[in-house]
Amino acid sequence: MVTLGKINNCRATILIDSGATTNFIDQQFCQRNRLALINIANQRVEMADNRIFISDKGLVEAYLEFFGKRARENFVAVGGLKCAAILGIPWLQNSQAIIDFEHREIAF
């Protein structure tokens, strides 16, 4: 499910992906919006298209706003995403969102 929101007050397209093991943010989105990435522990990332790489950059304690909610989230930075960010299992666990994929609705 793709939706619009804000990350650190920057408009962003956000993919909610229940198969993503963590939250990801696009490196180019961060560069365009001057969001400072910091060094993080190496993260092995396997993308849906089977590309594998190591990321050592992240966006930490970022403000995420959408669906009238505001939260702080950590993201692993990767290149080549088709959207600004992917929210995976960490966000799903923290938000306790109930997602109706058929009707494309989210409730909290």
N, C-alpha and C positions, 0 to 999 in steps of 0.2 A: 504494500500500500504506500503510495507517494502522497505527501502533503506539503503544505507550505508552513514555514515557521520562521523563527529567528534564532541565530546563534551569536551570542555576544552582540545583540542588537543589529545583526546583519541578516537581511532577508535570505532565506535558504530553502531549497527543495530538500525534503527529508524523506528517506525511504525507511519504513518500518519493516524489519526483516527478522522473523522469529527463528531463522536458521543461522543468523550471524552470532558468533560466539562473543563478540564485543561490539563496542560502538566505534565507528570509523568516521573520519572527516577527510575531505579531499584537500590535498596539499595546495592545489591551484586556488581553490576557494579561500584558503587561509592567506595565500599571498595577495590575491586581489583585494581582500578585505583587511589586510595588515593585521591579521591575528597571529600573535606570537606563539610559535611552536617551541616546546622545550624538549630536552633530552629525556627519554624514558628508557626503561629496561628493554632490550631487544625483544620484539614481538614477531614471531613467525606468522605470516599471514598467507592463507590460501584463499584465493578469490574464487568466485563461482565459475569462472572460465578456466580453472585449474592453474592459473599463474600462482607461483609461490615466491615470496620475497620476505625480507626482514625489514621491519620498520623500527627506528629508534627515536622517532619524534612523536609528540602528542600534544593535544590541546587539553589542558587540565583545568578542572573546575570551571568549565565554560557554562555560561547562562544559556539555557535552552528554553524557548518560549513557543508553545503552540497549543491549540485547543483550549485556550484560556488558562493554561497551567504554566508555571515557571519552576524550573529545577536546575540543579547544577549537575553536569555530567562530564566524564572523562572520555576522550576520543583518542584512538590511534590514528595517526596521519598516514594516508596512502595516496598514491597518484592514480589518475585515470578513472576516477569514479564518474558516473553519469549524473550524479546528484551531489549536493554539497555534503550530505552526511547520511550515514546509515545508523539507525538505532537498532541494536541487537538485544541479546538476552539481558545484559546489565540494566538497560533502560526498562525493559519489560518487567523485570523483577522489582526494581525500585518504584516504578509508577503504579504497579498493580492494575494496569490498563486491561480492559475487557474489549477485545477487538472482534467486530463482526465484519469479516472479510467479504461476505456476500453483499452486504449493504454499504460497505466501506465506511463504517462508523466506529468511533472509539468512545468508550465510557470509562469513567474513573470512579 
